[in-house]
Amino acid sequence: MPIFDRQDIIQQATVPDNLDQPPRFGAITECVKDAFLLELRHFFNTAYTQARIGELPRIDKYSVAGDVATDPLETAVSLIRSFPDMVEDMPLIAVLATTGKNTKLSISGHDTSLVVPDAKVLSSLDGPFILEDGMTIILTSQPGGKVSSQQTSTFIFPASMFANIGAATLDEVISVINIQALYVQAFKYVNGSNIKLELRAGGPNGMAFPNKITITGGTALAALGFTVGQTDQNYGTGKQAMHRHHMAADMSVAIEVVAESENVRTELTDLLYDFISYTLSDRMYTFYGRSTFNNAIIDENYQIIIRDNEIAFSGEQETPRLGDSRDKIYINRLNIPVTAIMYSDRIATNKDNSVTIPIISPNLIFSEFPIPN
């Protein structure tokens, strides 16, 4: 068994195999299937899982049947039964999602919030960072949303807070900054293989919008990859405000095990139990799109909440393949009810009717409640 620390459990995003083809907004059923497909592939590709199984299954997604007289979760098995020469496709784990019902998440409409970009600065380095005891970084921000509220923040890097300050890791630098931060917050910026240190205006005692952040000095700038005068603000010309809308649905995901022998079916079923009991638990029974944690990634704003108390296996079955009644396929099905939520951002209009190129200004954003009719 691998070494496991419960303190390592954090909320994290589902990472696509192909970064050019991630689960996207606008196809909620396909998004749910894609997320489960990716998580199952990651699970079965781990060394721990591979050591417990004789043959890795093919994991793919299937559409559901549209005929009301047909079991909507029967598509994958029916396909294999119809083509007896598809031996190379087994063992198979098929991911299917039935259409569900629309879900209303609040008493209001689908408009959830106004979204504005963060005021942030990015380093040019990803670590390890060559720091020295007592080095500093100094910056200013506007936690009160006005120029008059400007505050100067100085962050000190003591050697005692690093395993090796001469080779400080990105996670260590982020931790040291956030321990001291009041008006900014440090993050790990991740966009594919591009990983950097991000400093974002706001923090525990500051407002995210409107705000501005500027690097003003410090002895650690070169080591961290920042320069004096590096600045960003999230209001004014060229800054786009967006209205965030949601769509949500309750649906059921079927994970179907298809094998040529009872033993392989049992192996795969046991591993799916592990997937439910450990992997989904470690993910807090929730899958997130990458945009949840990195606003540089657009159009992957989704959340899939797994209703773990309703997960159930439907029972083992055997069914003959066409052509030879002695040739059987062995099936088991796992039903996972989920609530899927997807978010989309649309351009926000301004009070001055500047809809062609809307800009963010504290005095222009239309935020009043609509008049009842």
VOTOR-910114 format. One record per residue: z, y, x of N, C-alpha, C in turn. Coordinates in steps of 0.1 Angstrom, whole numbers, always signed. Layout:
<atoms>
    n.c3    n.c2    n.c1   ca.c3   ca.c2   ca.c1    c.c3    c.c2    c.c1
       Z       Y       X       Z       Y       X       Z       Y       X
...
</atoms>
This chain:
<atoms>
    n.c3    n.c2    n.c1   ca.c3   ca.c2   ca.c1    c.c3    c.c2    c.c1
      +0     -12      +8      +0      +0      +0      +0     +12      +9
      -8     +23      +5      -8     +35     +13      +5     +43     +11
      +9     +51     +21     +20     +59     +20     +18     +70     +10
     +28     +72      +1     +25     +81     -10     +38     +91     -11
     +35    +103     -13     +46    +113     -14     +44    +120     -28
     +53    +119     -37     +52    +125     -50     +50    +141     -49
     +55    +147     -38     +54    +161     -36     +39    +165     -34
     +31    +156     -31     +16    +159     -29      +9    +161     -42
     +15    +158     -53      +8    +159     -66      +6    +173     -70
      -6    +177     -71     -10    +191     -75     -21    +191     -85
     -23    +201     -92     -35    +202    -100     -47    +205     -91
     -58    +198     -94     -70    +199     -85     -82    +197     -93
     -93    +201     -88    -106    +201     -95    -113    +187     -93
    -122    +184    -102    -131    +173    -101    -143    +178     -92
    -145    +171     -81    -156    +176     -72    -169    +167     -74
    -180    +174     -77    -192    +166     -79    -197    +160     -67
    -204    +148     -68    -210    +142     -57    -222    +150     -52
    -229    +156     -61    -240    +165     -58    -237    +179     -62
    -234    +188     -53    -229    +201     -56    -240    +209     -63
    -252    +205     -63    -263    +212     -70    -264    +208     -85
    -257    +197     -88    -258    +192    -102    -244    +189    -107
    -235    +199    -109    -222    +196    -114    -221    +196    -129
    -210    +191    -135    -208    +193    -149    -209    +208    -153
    -216    +211    -163    -218    +226    -166    -215    +228    -181
    -213    +241    -184    -211    +245    -197    -223    +243    -206
    -220    +240    -219    -231    +239    -229    -234    +225    -233
    -229    +215    -227    -231    +201    -231    -218    +194    -229
    -209    +196    -239    -195    +192    -238    -194    +176    -237
    -202    +169    -244    -202    +154    -243    -206    +150    -229
    -217    +155    -224    -222    +151    -211    -212    +155    -200
    -205    +167    -202    -195    +171    -192    -184    +162    -191
    -179    +157    -203    -168    +148    -203    -172    +135    -196
    -184    +129    -199    -188    +117    -193    -190    +119    -178
    -196    +130    -173    -198    +133    -159    -184    +133    -152
    -174    +140    -158    -161    +141    -151    -155    +127    -149
    -155    +119    -160    -150    +105    -158    -158     +97    -149
    -171     +98    -149    -179     +91    -140    -176     +94    -125
    -174    +107    -122    -171    +111    -108    -157    +106    -104
    -147    +108    -113    -134    +103    -110    -133     +88    -108
    -140     +80    -116    -140     +66    -114    -147     +62    -101
    -158     +69     -98    -165     +66     -85    -156     +69     -73
    -149     +80     -74    -140     +83     -63    -129     +73     -62
    -124     +68     -73    -113     +58     -73    -118     +45     -67
    -129     +40     -72    -134     +27     -67    -140     +28     -52
    -142     +40     -47    -146     +41     -34    -135     +42     -23
    -123     +43     -28    -111     +43     -19    -109     +30     -12
    -104     +30      +0    -102     +18      +7     -92      +9      +0
     -82     +15      -6     -72      +7     -13     -78      -1     -25
     -87      +5     -32     -94      -2     -43    -103     -12     -38
    -111      -9     -28    -121     -19     -22    -114     -31     -17
    -102     -30     -12     -95     -41      -6     -90     -51     -17
     -91     -47     -30     -86     -55     -40     -97     -61     -49
    -109     -59     -45    -120     -64     -54    -131     -71     -45
    -137     -81     -50    -147     -89     -43    -160     -82     -42
    -164     -75     -53    -177     -68     -54    -175     -55     -61
    -180     -44     -55    -179     -31     -61    -188     -30     -73
    -183     -25     -84    -192     -24     -96    -201     -12     -96
    -212     -12    -103    -220      -1    -105    -214      +7    -116
    -212     +20    -114    -206     +29    -124    -216     +39    -129
    -219     +39    -142    -229     +48    -147    -225     +52    -161
    -232     +62    -166    -229     +67    -180    -241     +63    -189
    -238     +61    -202    -247     +57    -212    -246     +66    -224
    -257     +67    -231    -257     +74    -244    -251     +65    -254
    -247     +71    -265    -242     +64    -277    -253     +61    -287
    -251     +51    -295    -261     +48    -305    -260     +58    -316
    -272     +61    -322    -272     +71    -333    -272     +65    -347
    -275     +52    -348    -276     +45    -360    -262     +44    -366
    -260     +48    -378    -246     +48    -384    -242     +33    -387
    -251     +24    -387    -248     +10    -390    -244      +3    -377
    -246     +10    -365    -243      +4    -352    -230      +9    -346
    -223      +1    -340    -211      +5    -333    -215     +15    -322
    -211     +28    -323    -215     +38    -314    -212     +36    -299
    -203     +26    -297    -199     +23    -283    -205     +10    -278
    -216      +5    -284    -221      -8    -281    -234      -7    -272
    -238      +5    -269    -251      +7    -263    -253      +0    -250
    -243      +1    -241    -245      -5    -227    -246     -20    -228
    -237     -27    -236    -237     -41    -238    -250     -46    -244
    -255     -39    -255    -267     -42    -261    -279     -41    -252
    -279     -32    -243    -290     -30    -234    -290     -42    -224
    -279     -46    -219    -279     -57    -210    -282     -70    -217
    -278     -72    -229    -281     -84    -237    -296     -85    -239
    -302     -74    -241    -317     -73    -244    -325     -76    -231
    -320     -74    -220    -328     -76    -207    -320     -86    -198
    -323     -99    -200    -316    -109    -193    -318    -109    -178
    -328    -102    -173    -331    -102    -159    -323     -91    -152
    -315     -84    -159    -307     -72    -153    -294     -77    -146
    -295     -89    -139    -284     -94    -132    -278     -85    -121
    -287     -78    -115    -283     -69    -104    -275     -57    -108
    -274     -55    -121    -267     -43    -126    -252     -47    -129
    -248     -59    -127    -234     -63    -129    -228     -67    -116
    -215     -65    -115    -206     -59    -125    -208     -44    -128
    -206     -40    -140    -209     -27    -144    -197     -21    -151
    -194      -8    -148    -185      +0    -156    -193     +11    -163
    -194     +11    -176    -202     +20    -183    -193     +31    -189
    -196     +43    -188    -188     +54    -193    -196     +60    -205
    -190     +60    -217    -196     +65    -229    -186     +75    -236
    -192     +84    -243    -183     +93    -251    -189     +95    -265
    -181     +93    -275    -185     +95    -288    -185    +109    -292
    -192    +113    -301    -191    +127    -306    -178    +128    -314
    -172    +140    -312    -158    +142    -318    -159    +152    -329
    -148    +159    -331    -147    +169    -340    -143    +182    -333
    -148    +193    -339    -145    +206    -333    -130    +209    -334
    -125    +215    -324    -111    +218    -323    -108    +233    -322
    -100    +238    -330     -96    +253    -329     -83    +254    -321
     -83    +262    -311     -72    +262    -302     -62    +273    -305
     -66    +282    -314     -57    +293    -317     -60    +298    -331
     -52    +308    -336     -55    +314    -349     -66    +324    -348
     -69    +328    -336     -80    +338    -334     -93    +331    -333
    -104    +338    -329    -117    +333    -327    -119    +326    -314
    -131    +325    -310    -134    +318    -297    -133    +327    -285
    -131    +340    -287    -130    +349    -276    -116    +349    -271
    -114    +343    -259    -100    +341    -254     -95    +352    -245
    -103    +359    -237     -98    +369    -228    -109    +377    -222
    -105    +388    -216    -114    +396    -208    -112    +391    -193
    -123    +388    -187    -123    +383    -173    -129    +393    -164
    -122    +396    -153    -127    +406    -143    -126    +399    -129
    -135    +403    -120    -134    +396    -107    -122    +401     -99
    -117    +392     -90    -105    +396     -82    -109    +406     -71
    -100    +415     -68    -102    +423     -56     -97    +415     -45
    -106    +411     -35    -102    +401     -25    -110    +404     -12
    -104    +400      -1    -111    +400     +12    -110    +386     +18
    -121    +382     +24    -122    +369     +30    -123    +370     +45
    -116    +360     +52    -117    +360     +66    -130    +353     +71
    -133    +355     +83    -145    +349     +88    -142    +335     +95
    -130    +331     +95    -126    +319    +102    -119    +309     +92
    -118    +297     +96    -112    +287     +87    -100    +279     +94
     -97    +283    +106     -87    +277    +114     -91    +265    +121
     -83    +259    +130     -69    +265    +133     -69    +278    +140
     -59    +286    +137     -58    +300    +142     -49    +301    +154
     -54    +308    +164     -46    +310    +176     -37    +322    +175
     -25    +320    +170     -15    +330    +167      -4    +330    +178
      +3    +341    +178     +15    +342    +187     +27    +346    +179
     +38    +343    +184     +51    +346    +176     +52    +361    +174
     +54    +365    +161     +56    +379    +157     +44    +386    +154
     +32    +380    +155     +19    +387    +151     +20    +392    +137
     +12    +402    +133     +13    +407    +120      -1    +410    +114
      -2    +412    +101     -14    +417     +94      -8    +427     +84
     -15    +439     +83     -10    +449     +75     -22    +453     +65
     -19    +455     +52     -29    +458     +42     -22    +467     +31
     -31    +473     +24     -27    +481     +12     -33    +475      -1
     -26    +478     -12     -31    +474     -25     -25    +484     -35
     -30    +483     -47     -26    +492     -58     -20    +484     -70
      -8    +479     -68      -2    +470     -78      +0    +476     -91
      +1    +489     -92      +3    +496    -105     -10    +499    -112
     -21    +496    -105     -34    +499    -111     -39    +513    -109
     -32    +521    -101     -36    +535     -98     -35    +537     -83
     -43    +547     -79     -42    +551     -65     -28    +555     -61
     -21    +562     -70      -8    +567     -67      +2    +556     -66
      -1    +543     -70      +8    +532     -69      +6    +524     -56
      -2    +529     -47      -6    +522     -35      +7    +518     -27
      +7    +505     -23     +18    +500     -15     +12    +493      -2
     +20    +495      +9     +16    +488     +22     +24    +476     +23
     +17    +465     +27     +24    +452     +29     +21    +447     +43
     +32    +443     +50     +31    +438     +64     +36    +424     +64
     +28    +415     +69     +31    +401     +70     +33    +397     +84
     +45    +390     +87     +48    +386    +100     +47    +371    +102
     +42    +367    +113     +40    +352    +115     +50    +348    +126
     +62    +343    +122     +71    +338    +132     +68    +323    +136
     +70    +320    +149     +67    +307    +154     +75    +296    +147
     +87    +300    +142     +95    +290    +136     +90    +284    +123
     +79    +291    +117     +74    +286    +105     +61    +278    +106
     +58    +275    +119     +46    +267    +122     +49    +255    +130
     +42    +244    +128     +44    +233    +137     +39    +236    +151
     +28    +244    +152     +23    +249    +165     +16    +262    +162
     +22    +273    +165     +17    +286    +161      +4    +289    +169
      +2    +282    +180     -11    +284    +188     -22    +277    +182
     -20    +268    +172     -31    +261    +164     -26    +261    +150
     -24    +272    +144     -19    +273    +130     -30    +269    +120
     -26    +260    +111     -35    +255    +101     -37    +266     +90
     -48    +264     +82     -50    +273     +71     -39    +272     +61
     -35    +260     +58     -24    +258     +48     -11    +265     +53
      -8    +264     +66      +4    +271     +71      +4    +286     +69
      -8    +292     +73     -10    +306     +72      -8    +311     +58
     -14    +303     +48     -13    +307     +34      +1    +306     +29
      +8    +296     +34     +22    +294     +30     +31    +306     +35
     +29    +309     +48     +37    +320     +54     +35    +333     +47
     +22    +336     +44     +19    +349     +37     +25    +349     +23
     +24    +338     +15     +28    +338      +1     +43    +339      +0
     +50    +334     +10     +65    +335     +10     +70    +349     +11
     +62    +357     +18     +65    +371     +20     +59    +381      +9
     +49    +376      +2     +40    +385      -6     +47    +390     -19
     +45    +402     -22     +49    +408     -34     +37    +413     -42
     +27    +419     -35     +16    +426     -41      +2    +420     -38
      +2    +409     -31     -11    +402     -28      -7    +387     -28
     -18    +379     -28     -15    +365     -27     -26    +358     -19
     -23    +348     -11     -32    +342      -2     -37    +329      -8
     -50    +326      -7     -56    +314     -12     -65    +307      -2
     -68    +295      -4     -79    +288      +3     -92    +289      -5
    -101    +297      +1    -114    +299      -5    -123    +287      -1
    -128    +279     -11    -136    +268      -9    -149    +269     -17
    -160    +268     -10    -173    +268     -17    -182    +258      -9
    -181    +245     -14    -188    +235      -6    -181    +232      +7
    -188    +233     +18    -182    +232     +31    -177    +245     +37
    -179    +256     +29    -175    +269     +34    -160    +271     +30
    -151    +271     +39    -137    +272     +37    -131    +284     +45
    -125    +293     +38    -120    +305     +44    -106    +309     +39
     -99    +318     +46     -87    +324     +41     -90    +336     +32
     -85    +336     +20     -87    +346     +10     -74    +354      +7
     -74    +367      +8     -63    +375      +4     -67    +382      -9
     -59    +381     -19     -63    +386     -33     -53    +396     -38
     -57    +407     -42     -48    +417     -48     -42    +412     -61
     -29    +416     -63     -22    +412     -75      -8    +407     -71
      -7    +394     -69      +6    +389     -64     +16    +388     -75
     +29    +384     -72     +39    +382     -82     +44    +396     -88
     +43    +407     -81     +47    +420     -86     +36    +430     -88
     +24    +425     -88     +13    +435     -90      +3    +430    -101
      -4    +439    -107     -14    +436    -117     -27    +432    -110
     -34    +423    -116     -47    +419    -111     -58    +429    -113
     -58    +436    -124     -68    +446    -127     -61    +458    -134
     -66    +470    -130     -74    +473    -118     -67    +473    -105
     -73    +469     -94     -66    +468     -82     -76    +470     -70
     -71    +472     -59     -79    +474     -47     -71    +469     -35
     -78    +462     -25     -71    +457     -13     -79    +462      -1
     -71    +466      +9     -78    +471     +22     -69    +466     +34
     -76    +461     +44     -70    +457     +56     -69    +470     +65
     -56    +473     +69     -54    +485     +76     -50    +483     +91
     -45    +471     +94     -41    +469    +108     -34    +456    +110
     -27    +455    +122     -20    +443    +125     -25    +437    +138
     -16    +429    +144     -20    +423    +157     -27    +409    +155
     -27    +404    +143     -33    +391    +141     -47    +391    +135
     -53    +403    +134     -66    +405    +127     -77    +396    +133
     -78    +398    +146     -89    +390    +153     -87    +375    +152
     -74    +371    +153     -71    +357    +153     -74    +351    +139
     -72    +359    +129     -74    +354    +115     -88    +356    +110
     -96    +365    +117    -109    +367    +112    -111    +379    +103
    -102    +389    +103    -103    +401     +95    -106    +413    +104
    -110    +424     +98    -113    +436    +105    -107    +448     +98
    -103    +458    +106     -97    +470    +100    -108    +477     +91
    -104    +481     +79    -113    +487     +69    -119    +477     +60
    -117    +465     +61    -123    +455     +52    -116    +457     +38
    -124    +459     +28    -118    +463     +15    -126    +458      +3
    -120    +458      -8    -127    +454     -21    -118    +459     -32
    -125    +463     -43    -118    +467     -55    -126    +461     -67
    -118    +459     -78    -124    +452     -90    -127    +462    -101
    -130    +474     -98    -133    +484    -109    -144    +493    -102
    -151    +499    -111    -161    +509    -106    -175    +503    -107
    -185    +511    -102    -199    +507    -103    -202    +494     -96
    -209    +485    -103    -213    +472     -97    -203    +461    -100
    -192    +464    -106    -182    +454    -109    -184    +450    -124
    -187    +437    -127    -190    +433    -140    -178    +427    -147
    -175    +432    -159    -165    +425    -168    -172    +415    -177
    -164    +405    -180    -170    +394    -189    -160    +391    -200
    -165    +388    -211    -157    +382    -222    -157    +367    -221
    -146    +360    -221    -145    +346    -219    -143    +339    -233
    -152    +330    -236    -152    +323    -249    -149    +308    -246
    -144    +301    -256    -141    +287    -254    -148    +279    -265
    -151    +266    -262    -154    +257    -272    -146    +244    -269
    -141    +237    -279    -133    +226    -277    -136    +215    -287
    -133    +203    -283    -136    +191    -292    -126    +180    -289
    -122    +173    -299    -115    +160    -297    -125    +149    -298
    -125    +141    -288    -134    +130    -287    -128    +118    -280
    -135    +107    -281    -130     +94    -275    -140     +90    -264
    -134     +87    -252    -143     +82    -241    -141     +67    -240
    -151     +60    -240    -151     +45    -238    -155     +41    -224
    -147     +34    -217    -150     +28    -204    -152     +13    -206
    -164      +9    -205    -167      -5    -208    -169     -13    -195
    -162     -24    -194    -163     -33    -183    -173     -45    -187
    -183     -47    -179    -193     -57    -182    -195     -66    -169
    -192     -79    -170    -192     -88    -158    -199    -101    -162
    -202    -108    -152    -208    -122    -154    -198    -133    -153
    -185    -129    -150    -175    -140    -150    -162    -134    -155
    -153    -143    -160    -140    -138    -165    -131    -132    -153
    -133    -138    -141    -125    -134    -130    -128    -119    -126
    -141    -116    -126    -145    -103    -122    -141     -93    -133
    -142     -97    -145    -137     -88    -156    -122     -85    -155
    -114     -96    -151    -100     -94    -150     -97     -85    -138
    -104     -86    -127    -102     -77    -115    -105     -63    -119
    -116     -60    -126    -119     -47    -129    -110     -41    -140
    -105     -49    -149     -95     -45    -159     -82     -41    -152
     -78     -49    -143     -65     -46    -136     -67     -33    -128
     -78     -30    -122     -80     -18    -115     -81      -6    -124
     -86      -8    -136     -86      +3    -146     -72      +6    -150
     -63      -4    -151     -49      -1    -154     -43      +8    -143
     -47      +5    -130     -42     +13    -119     -47     +27    -120
     -60     +28    -124     -66     +42    -126     -58     +50    -136
     -54     +43    -147     -47     +50    -158     -33     +53    -153
     -26     +43    -147     -12     +45    -144      -9     +54    -133
     -18     +54    -123     -15     +61    -110     -25     +73    -109
     -38     +71    -109     -47     +82    -106     -46     +92    -117
     -47     +89    -130     -46     +99    -140     -32    +105    -140
     -22     +98    -137      -8    +104    -137      -8    +114    -126
     -13    +111    -114     -13    +120    -103     -21    +133    -106
     -31    +132    -115     -39    +143    -119     -33    +150    -131
     -21    +146    -135     -14    +152    -146     -22    +150    -159
     -29    +139    -159     -37    +136    -171     -46    +147    -175
     -52    +154    -166     -61    +165    -168     -71    +166    -157
     -84    +168    -161     -95    +170    -152     -99    +185    -153
    -101    +192    -142    -105    +206    -142    -118    +208    -135
    -126    +217    -140    -138    +221    -133    -134    +230    -121
    -143    +230    -111    -139    +237     -98    -137    +252    -100
    -144    +258    -111    -142    +272    -113    -128    +276    -116
    -120    +266    -121    -106    +269    -124     -98    +274    -112
    -101    +269    -100     -94    +272     -88    -102    +280     -79
    -114    +283     -81    -123    +290     -72    -133    +298     -80
    -130    +311     -82    -139    +319     -91    -152    +323     -84
    -154    +318     -71    -167    +320     -65    -177    +310     -70
    -172    +299     -77    -180    +289     -83    -181    +292     -97
    -193    +294    -102    -195    +298    -116    -199    +286    -124
    -197    +287    -137    -202    +277    -147    -196    +263    -146
    -184    +262    -140    -177    +249    -140    -163    +251    -146
    -162    +259    -156    -150    +262    -163    -147    +252    -174
    -141    +241    -171    -138    +231    -182    -124    +225    -179
    -118    +220    -189    -105    +213    -188    -106    +201    -198
    -103    +189    -193    -103    +177    -201     -89    +172    -201
     -82    +172    -213     -69    +168    -214     -69    +154    -220
     -63    +145    -212     -63    +131    -216     -50    +127    -224
     -52    +123    -236     -40    +119    -244     -35    +105    -241
     -27    +105    -230     -24     +92    -224     -16     +82    -234
      -9     +88    -243      -1     +79    -252     -10     +72    -263
     -23     +76    -263     -32     +69    -272     -42     +60    -265
     -41     +59    -252     -51     +50    -244     -48     +36    -248
     -59     +28    -250     -58     +14    -255     -70      +6    -250
     -67      -7    -247     -78     -16    -245     -81     -23    -258
     -94     -25    -260     -98     -31    -273     -97     -46    -273
     -96     -52    -262     -95     -67    -261    -107     -73    -255
    -105     -84    -248    -116     -91    -241    -125     -98    -251
    -138     -98    -247    -149    -104    -256    -159    -111    -247
    -166    -121    -252    -177    -127    -246    -189    -127    -256
    -200    -124    -250    -212    -124    -259    -224    -130    -251
    -232    -139    -258    -243    -145    -251    -254    -136    -249
    -261    -138    -238    -273    -130    -235    -285    -137    -241
    -295    -129    -244    -307    -134    -251    -314    -144    -241
    -319    -154    -247    -327    -164    -239    -319    -176    -236
    -306    -175    -234    -298    -187    -231    -284    -185    -236
    -280    -192    -246    -267    -190    -253    -256    -194    -243
    -259    -202    -233    -249    -206    -223    -246    -195    -213
    -255    -185    -212    -254    -174    -203    -247    -163    -210
    -235    -160    -206    -227    -150    -213    -224    -138    -204
    -221    -127    -210    -215    -116    -203    -201    -114    -209
    -192    -109    -200    -178    -108    -203    -175     -93    -203
    -168     -89    -214    -167     -75    -217    -152     -72    -220
    -148     -60    -216    -136     -54    -220    -138     -39    -222
    -131     -33    -231    -134     -18    -233    -120     -11    -234
    -121      +1    -227    -109      +9    -226    -113     +22    -234
    -105     +25    -244    -107     +38    -252     -97     +48    -248
    -102     +60    -244     -94     +71    -239     -96     +83    -248
     -87     +87    -257     -89     +99    -265     -87    +112    -256
     -95    +122    -257     -94    +134    -249     -96    +146    -258
     -91    +157    -253     -94    +170    -258    -102    +178    -247
    -114    +181    -250    -122    +187    -240    -124    +202    -243
    -122    +211    -233    -123    +225    -235    -133    +230    -225
    -142    +238    -229    -152    +245    -220    -151    +260    -222
    -153    +267    -211    -152    +282    -212    -165    +287    -207
    -170    +298    -214    -182    +305    -209    -179    +320    -209
    -185    +326    -199    -183    +341    -198    -196    +348    -202
    -194    +358    -210    -205    +367    -215    -203    +381    -211
    -213    +389    -209    -212    +402    -205    -204    +411    -215
    -195    +418    -210    -187    +427    -218    -193    +441    -219
    -194    +446    -231    -199    +460    -233    -188    +470    -232
    -193    +483    -230    -183    +494    -228    -183    +503    -239
    -173    +512    -240    -172    +522    -250    -184    +532    -250
    -189    +534    -238    -199    +544    -237    -213    +538    -239
    -213    +526    -244    -226    +519    -247    -234    +516    -235
    -228    +515    -223    -236    +511    -211    -237    +496    -211
    -247    +491    -218    -248    +477    -220    -258    +471    -210
    -267    +480    -204    -277    +475    -195    -271    +470    -182
    -262    +478    -176    -255    +475    -164    -240    +479    -166
    -233    +470    -174    -219    +474    -177    -211    +474    -164
    -202    +484    -163    -193    +485    -152    -179    +484    -157
    -170    +480    -148    -156    +479    -151    -149    +492    -148
    -143    +498    -158    -135    +510    -156    -123    +509    -165
    -111    +512    -161     -99    +511    -169    -100    +519    -182
    -109    +530    -182    -110    +538    -194    -122    +535    -203
    -130    +525    -199    -142    +522    -206    -141    +508    -213
    -133    +499    -208    -133    +486    -214    -128    +486    -229
    -136    +480    -238    -133    +480    -252    -123    +468    -254
    -110    +472    -257    -100    +461    -258     -92    +462    -271
     -96    +471    -281     -89    +471    -293     -92    +459    -302
     -82    +456    -311     -84    +445    -320     -95    +450    -331
    -104    +440    -335    -113    +444    -345    -107    +448    -359
    -113    +457    -366    -108    +461    -379    -110    +450    -389
    -100    +445    -397    -102    +435    -407    -111    +439    -418
    -119    +430    -423    -128    +433    -435    -126    +423    -446
</atoms>
